[in-house]
Amino acid sequence: MPDTYAITGGSGFLGINLARYLLAKGQSVVTLDLLPFDYPDVRDKVQAITGDIRKSEDVRKLVTGAKVVIHCAAALPLYKPEDIYSTDIEGTRTVLAEAHAAGVERVIHISSTAVYGIPDHHPLLETDKLVGVGPYGESKIKAEELCLEFRAKGLCVSILRPKSFIGPERL
């Protein structure tokens, strides 16, 4: 029987590519997005929920029965600061709380190298100082702090800090 993977931001670049990968591996995928999920190649294979990660009832639908939650949804730097903070911090808090309550085995939080600010050296190390620049960088640091709080409560939470994504269908 396939495991269920829940993806926030499943219509985004990372989300859709994760969905395609997991489906190809025989897994079950459910997504949560603000806009309707409309990728013709996988639309009929994904359980798509239209909703908001800032709303507990929407996130609860997403995580119920999921083994793993991959939290990709975020308000990017071009959004208004209040939308960035509410989505990236409060939305993350909602995802973590609902995943914890539902007994999800693991949450994978997609953060960003924006938590390092403007680097003065390379390579960057995960132990480097976190210096978020602007609302996006600041919100990603706060979201990671929430991940650590839920990790302390017993939720298995991994934090990934990717650079910008590039590839087909990106921008």
C-alpha angles and dihedrals in degrees: 000000000000123000118240118240117194116205125193110206092022092163093058123094096265094037097054093045091050090049091051092047094048093046090051087054090054096254128139117246132200122179137195120207139158090231128047114277105246114170105135094204094060106012092108093046099052126072099225123197119193107213148099129278088218090066116079094207091056093047091046089059089051099049100039106113094002121136095195132022118204107197106206100144116112142148104242127223093270091064125092113276093244090054091048093051096044094046102037098039108024092033090052090049089053093048092049094045094049093044090051092048091048093051095242110180097222141004119203109201116202106213125163143241083248085091087076094058114209105347120228093191143029141254097040116218127211088238093058118117115276112233111166114201116211128344095307096052092042092049093050090054091049090048090052089051088055089051089055091049091054091044087057088053090057102266113135103234127175120193120208123190108198127177120234115312120238133180144088113339091019111128 
